[in-house]
Amino acid sequence: VYDSKIVYGHWTRCVRSGGYNLSNTSFNPADTTGQFVEETVDRFEVGLKSTQDRGRLKAAVFYKRSYDMQS
């Protein structure tokens, strides 16, 4: 008889740095090479893994939240 259960959670924060748009090749003085802010992404995961005599069950839930998304 083999029974096993694992519940887990994971959180990650990723950051893409800000900077300046230097690819603007317009010669129009009104077009500026504006600054863009950093993008932050939080990623969450919660899951369950269970093994019993009759079989296995694996389930997970993912969620991602973005701040100041760059285009």
N, CA, C and O atoms as a GROMACS GRO file, in nm:
protein
  284
    1VAL      N    1   0.086  -0.117   0.000
    1VAL     CA    2   0.000   0.000   0.000
    1VAL      C    3   0.090   0.123   0.000
    1VAL      O    4   0.173   0.141   0.089
    2TYR      N    5   0.072   0.208  -0.103
    2TYR     CA    6   0.156   0.327  -0.118
    2TYR      C    7   0.066   0.449  -0.135
    2TYR      O    8   0.001   0.465  -0.238
    3ASP      N    9   0.065   0.535  -0.034
    3ASP     CA   10  -0.013   0.659  -0.041
    3ASP      C   11   0.082   0.776  -0.019
    3ASP      O   12   0.163   0.776   0.074
    4SER      N   13   0.070   0.875  -0.105
    4SER     CA   14   0.157   0.992  -0.096
    4SER      C   15   0.079   1.116  -0.140
    4SER      O   16   0.006   1.112  -0.239
    5LYS      N   17   0.095   1.226  -0.066
    5LYS     CA   18   0.030   1.352  -0.102
    5LYS      C   19   0.130   1.465  -0.085
    5LYS      O   20   0.202   1.472   0.015
    6ILE      N   21   0.134   1.554  -0.184
    6ILE     CA   22   0.220   1.672  -0.178
    6ILE      C   23   0.137   1.793  -0.220
    6ILE      O   24   0.073   1.791  -0.325
    7VAL      N   25   0.140   1.896  -0.139
    7VAL     CA   26   0.078   2.025  -0.173
    7VAL      C   27   0.193   2.124  -0.181
    7VAL      O   28   0.278   2.129  -0.093
    8TYR      N   29   0.194   2.205  -0.289
    8TYR     CA   30   0.306   2.297  -0.305
    8TYR      C   31   0.258   2.433  -0.354
    8TYR      O   32   0.148   2.445  -0.409
    9GLY      N   33   0.340   2.533  -0.334
    9GLY     CA   34   0.312   2.667  -0.381
    9GLY      C   35   0.442   2.733  -0.426
    9GLY      O   36   0.550   2.701  -0.375
   10HIS      N   37   0.431   2.824  -0.521
   10HIS     CA   38   0.550   2.889  -0.574
   10HIS      C   39   0.514   3.031  -0.618
   10HIS      O   40   0.408   3.053  -0.677
   11TRP      N   41   0.602   3.127  -0.589
   11TRP     CA   42   0.583   3.265  -0.630
   11TRP      C   43   0.713   3.314  -0.693
   11TRP      O   44   0.822   3.290  -0.639
   12THR      N   45   0.702   3.384  -0.805
   12THR     CA   46   0.819   3.438  -0.874
   12THR      C   47   0.788   3.581  -0.915
   12THR      O   48   0.677   3.611  -0.960
   13ARG      N   49   0.886   3.671  -0.901
   13ARG     CA   50   0.875   3.808  -0.951
   13ARG      C   51   0.984   3.829  -1.054
   13ARG      O   52   1.103   3.809  -1.027
   14CYS      N   53   0.943   3.870  -1.174
   14CYS     CA   54   1.036   3.898  -1.283
   14CYS      C   55   1.029   4.046  -1.316
   14CYS      O   56   0.922   4.106  -1.308
   15VAL      N   57   1.143   4.105  -1.353
   15VAL     CA   58   1.148   4.247  -1.385
   15VAL      C   59   1.222   4.265  -1.517
   15VAL      O   60   1.332   4.213  -1.536
   16ARG      N   61   1.160   4.339  -1.607
   16ARG     CA   62   1.226   4.380  -1.732
   16ARG      C   63   1.261   4.527  -1.713
   16ARG      O   64   1.174   4.610  -1.686
   17SER      N   65   1.388   4.560  -1.727
   17SER     CA   66   1.433   4.695  -1.695
   17SER      C   67   1.375   4.798  -1.791
   17SER      O   68   1.339   4.766  -1.904
   18GLY      N   69   1.367   4.921  -1.744
   18GLY     CA   70   1.323   5.033  -1.827
   18GLY      C   71   1.438   5.084  -1.911
   18GLY      O   72   1.546   5.026  -1.914
   19GLY      N   73   1.415   5.194  -1.980
   19GLY     CA   74   1.521   5.251  -2.062
   19GLY      C   75   1.468   5.359  -2.153
   19GLY      O   76   1.367   5.424  -2.124
   20TYR      N   77   1.536   5.378  -2.263
   20TYR     CA   78   1.498   5.478  -2.363
   20TYR      C   79   1.476   5.410  -2.497
   20TYR      O   80   1.546   5.314  -2.531
   21ASN      N   81   1.381   5.460  -2.574
   21ASN     CA   82   1.354   5.409  -2.707
   21ASN      C   83   1.450   5.479  -2.804
   21ASN      O   84   1.423   5.591  -2.846
   22LEU      N   85   1.560   5.413  -2.840
   22LEU     CA   86   1.659   5.470  -2.930
   22LEU      C   87   1.636   5.432  -3.075
   22LEU      O   88   1.713   5.472  -3.162
   23SER      N   89   1.531   5.355  -3.103
   23SER     CA   90   1.505   5.312  -3.240
   23SER      C   91   1.421   5.412  -3.317
   23SER      O   92   1.386   5.387  -3.433
   24ASN      N   93   1.388   5.525  -3.257
   24ASN     CA   94   1.309   5.628  -3.324
   24ASN      C   95   1.401   5.703  -3.421
   24ASN      O   96   1.490   5.776  -3.378
   25THR      N   97   1.379   5.686  -3.551
   25THR     CA   98   1.466   5.748  -3.652
   25THR      C   99   1.400   5.868  -3.717
   25THR      O  100   1.445   5.913  -3.823
   26SER      N  101   1.294   5.920  -3.658
   26SER     CA  102   1.224   6.034  -3.713
   26SER      C  103   1.308   6.161  -3.695
   26SER      O  104   1.370   6.180  -3.590
   27PHE      N  105   1.308   6.246  -3.796
   27PHE     CA  106   1.382   6.372  -3.786
   27PHE      C  107   1.291   6.485  -3.742
   27PHE      O  108   1.334   6.601  -3.738
   28ASN      N  109   1.169   6.455  -3.708
   28ASN     CA  110   1.074   6.553  -3.660
   28ASN      C  111   1.105   6.585  -3.514
   28ASN      O  112   1.104   6.495  -3.430
   29PRO      N  113   1.134   6.714  -3.480
   29PRO     CA  114   1.167   6.747  -3.341
   29PRO      C  115   1.055   6.717  -3.243
   29PRO      O  116   1.080   6.702  -3.123
   30ALA      N  117   0.930   6.709  -3.292
   30ALA     CA  118   0.818   6.678  -3.202
   30ALA      C  119   0.818   6.532  -3.157
   30ALA      O  120   0.761   6.500  -3.054
   31ASP      N  121   0.882   6.444  -3.233
   31ASP     CA  122   0.892   6.302  -3.197
   31ASP      C  123   1.012   6.284  -3.106
   31ASP      O  124   1.127   6.298  -3.150
   32THR      N  125   0.987   6.253  -2.981
   32THR     CA  126   1.097   6.234  -2.885
   32THR      C  127   1.118   6.085  -2.862
   32THR      O  128   1.029   6.004  -2.886
   33THR      N  129   1.235   6.052  -2.815
   33THR     CA  130   1.267   5.912  -2.785
   33THR      C  131   1.237   5.885  -2.639
   33THR      O  132   1.330   5.865  -2.560
   34GLY      N  133   1.114   5.884  -2.602
   34GLY     CA  134   1.071   5.880  -2.463
   34GLY      C  135   1.127   5.765  -2.382
   34GLY      O  136   1.167   5.660  -2.433
   35GLN      N  137   1.126   5.789  -2.254
   35GLN     CA  138   1.170   5.690  -2.157
   35GLN      C  139   1.055   5.594  -2.129
   35GLN      O  140   0.939   5.636  -2.128
   36PHE      N  141   1.084   5.465  -2.107
   36PHE     CA  142   0.981   5.372  -2.065
   36PHE      C  143   1.020   5.309  -1.933
   36PHE      O  144   1.139   5.289  -1.905
   37VAL      N  145   0.920   5.279  -1.851
   37VAL     CA  146   0.943   5.230  -1.716
   37VAL      C  147   0.962   5.078  -1.717
   37VAL      O  148   0.932   5.011  -1.816
   38GLU      N  149   1.012   5.026  -1.607
   38GLU     CA  150   1.033   4.881  -1.599
   38GLU      C  151   0.900   4.809  -1.587
   38GLU      O  152   0.802   4.862  -1.534
   39GLU      N  153   0.898   4.687  -1.638
   39GLU     CA  154   0.780   4.600  -1.633
   39GLU      C  155   0.803   4.496  -1.525
   39GLU      O  156   0.911   4.437  -1.516
   40THR      N  157   0.701   4.473  -1.443
   40THR     CA  158   0.710   4.374  -1.335
   40THR      C  159   0.600   4.270  -1.354
   40THR      O  160   0.485   4.305  -1.383
   41VAL      N  161   0.636   4.144  -1.338
   41VAL     CA  162   0.539   4.034  -1.351
   41VAL      C  163   0.550   3.946  -1.227
   41VAL      O  164   0.659   3.897  -1.194
   42ASP      N  165   0.437   3.925  -1.158
   42ASP     CA  166   0.429   3.830  -1.047
   42ASP      C  167   0.359   3.705  -1.098
   42ASP      O  168   0.255   3.713  -1.163
   43ARG      N  169   0.417   3.588  -1.069
   43ARG     CA  170   0.361   3.461  -1.114
   43ARG      C  171   0.340   3.372  -0.991
   43ARG      O  172   0.432   3.352  -0.912
   44PHE      N  173   0.219   3.318  -0.978
   44PHE     CA  174   0.184   3.233  -0.865
   44PHE      C  175   0.144   3.095  -0.916
   44PHE      O  176   0.081   3.082  -1.022
   45GLU      N  177   0.179   2.992  -0.841
   45GLU     CA  178   0.138   2.855  -0.875
   45GLU      C  179   0.109   2.781  -0.745
   45GLU      O  180   0.187   2.788  -0.650
   46VAL      N  181  -0.002   2.710  -0.742
   46VAL     CA  182  -0.040   2.625  -0.630
   46VAL      C  183  -0.082   2.491  -0.688
   46VAL      O  184  -0.155   2.487  -0.788
   47GLY      N  185  -0.036   2.382  -0.627
   47GLY     CA  186  -0.070   2.252  -0.685
   47GLY      C  187  -0.080   2.141  -0.582
   47GLY      O  188  -0.048   2.158  -0.464
   48LEU      N  189  -0.127   2.028  -0.631
   48LEU     CA  190  -0.145   1.909  -0.549
   48LEU      C  191  -0.104   1.788  -0.632
   48LEU      O  192  -0.141   1.775  -0.749
   49LYS      N  193  -0.026   1.699  -0.570
   49LYS     CA  194   0.008   1.571  -0.633
   49LYS      C  195  -0.025   1.461  -0.533
   49LYS      O  196   0.018   1.465  -0.418
   50SER      N  197  -0.102   1.363  -0.578
   50SER     CA  198  -0.145   1.255  -0.491
   50SER      C  199  -0.130   1.122  -0.563
   50SER      O  200  -0.171   1.107  -0.678
   51THR      N  201  -0.072   1.025  -0.495
   51THR     CA  202  -0.058   0.890  -0.549
   51THR      C  203  -0.119   0.792  -0.450
   51THR      O  204  -0.086   0.792  -0.332
   52GLN      N  205  -0.209   0.708  -0.501
   52GLN     CA  206  -0.270   0.605  -0.418
   52GLN      C  207  -0.267   0.474  -0.495
   52GLN      O  208  -0.216   0.468  -0.607
   53ASP      N  209  -0.320   0.370  -0.434
   53ASP     CA  210  -0.322   0.238  -0.498
   53ASP      C  211  -0.396   0.240  -0.632
   53ASP      O  212  -0.357   0.171  -0.726
   54ARG      N  213  -0.502   0.318  -0.640
   54ARG     CA  214  -0.586   0.318  -0.761
   54ARG      C  215  -0.534   0.409  -0.872
   54ARG      O  216  -0.576   0.394  -0.987
   55GLY      N  217  -0.446   0.501  -0.842
   55GLY     CA  218  -0.399   0.590  -0.948
   55GLY      C  219  -0.334   0.717  -0.893
   55GLY      O  220  -0.303   0.728  -0.774
   56ARG      N  221  -0.315   0.812  -0.983
   56ARG     CA  222  -0.251   0.938  -0.950
   56ARG      C  223  -0.343   1.055  -0.982
   56ARG      O  224  -0.423   1.049  -1.074
   57LEU      N  225  -0.329   1.160  -0.903
   57LEU     CA  226  -0.401   1.284  -0.927
   57LEU      C  227  -0.300   1.399  -0.922
   57LEU      O  228  -0.226   1.413  -0.824
   58LYS      N  229  -0.299   1.480  -1.027
   58LYS     CA  230  -0.212   1.597  -1.031
   58LYS      C  231  -0.296   1.716  -1.073
   58LYS      O  232  -0.365   1.710  -1.175
   59ALA      N  233  -0.290   1.824  -0.996
   59ALA     CA  234  -0.367   1.944  -1.029
   59ALA      C  235  -0.282   2.066  -0.995
   59ALA      O  236  -0.208   2.067  -0.897
   60ALA      N  237  -0.294   2.170  -1.078
   60ALA     CA  238  -0.219   2.293  -1.054
   60ALA      C  239  -0.300   2.412  -1.103
   60ALA      O  240  -0.377   2.401  -1.199
   61VAL      N  241  -0.281   2.526  -1.038
   61VAL     CA  242  -0.345   2.651  -1.075
   61VAL      C  243  -0.235   2.755  -1.092
   61VAL      O  244  -0.149   2.770  -1.005
   62PHE      N  245  -0.238   2.827  -1.205
   62PHE     CA  246  -0.140   2.930  -1.234
   62PHE      C  247  -0.210   3.065  -1.241
   62PHE      O  248  -0.325   3.074  -1.284
   63TYR      N  249  -0.140   3.170  -1.200
   63TYR     CA  250  -0.192   3.306  -1.211
   63TYR      C  251  -0.075   3.400  -1.238
   63TYR      O  252   0.029   3.390  -1.174
   64LYS      N  253  -0.094   3.492  -1.332
   64LYS     CA  254   0.011   3.588  -1.366
   64LYS      C  255  -0.046   3.728  -1.360
   64LYS      O  256  -0.153   3.754  -1.416
   65ARG      N  257   0.025   3.821  -1.293
   65ARG     CA  258  -0.019   3.960  -1.281
   65ARG      C  259   0.095   4.050  -1.331
   65ARG      O  260   0.208   4.039  -1.284
   66SER      N  261   0.064   4.139  -1.426
   66SER     CA  262   0.164   4.228  -1.486
   66SER      C  263   0.140   4.371  -1.445
   66SER      O  264   0.025   4.415  -1.432
   67TYR      N  265   0.249   4.445  -1.424
   67TYR     CA  266   0.245   4.587  -1.392
   67TYR      C  267   0.327   4.662  -1.494
   67TYR      O  268   0.437   4.620  -1.529
   68ASP      N  269   0.274   4.775  -1.544
   68ASP     CA  270   0.346   4.862  -1.638
   68ASP      C  271   0.398   4.784  -1.758
   68ASP      O  272   0.516   4.792  -1.792
   69MET      N  273   0.309   4.707  -1.822
   69MET     CA  274   0.349   4.622  -1.934
   69MET      C  275   0.405   4.704  -2.050
   69MET      O  276   0.344   4.802  -2.093
   70GLN      N  277   0.520   4.662  -2.099
   70GLN     CA  278   0.581   4.728  -2.214
   70GLN      C  279   0.518   4.675  -2.341
   70GLN      O  280   0.479   4.558  -2.349
   71SER      N  281   0.506   4.761  -2.441
   71SER     CA  282   0.447   4.716  -2.566
   71SER      C  283   0.552   4.694  -2.672
   71SER      O  284   0.519   4.656  -2.785
   0.00000   0.00000   0.00000
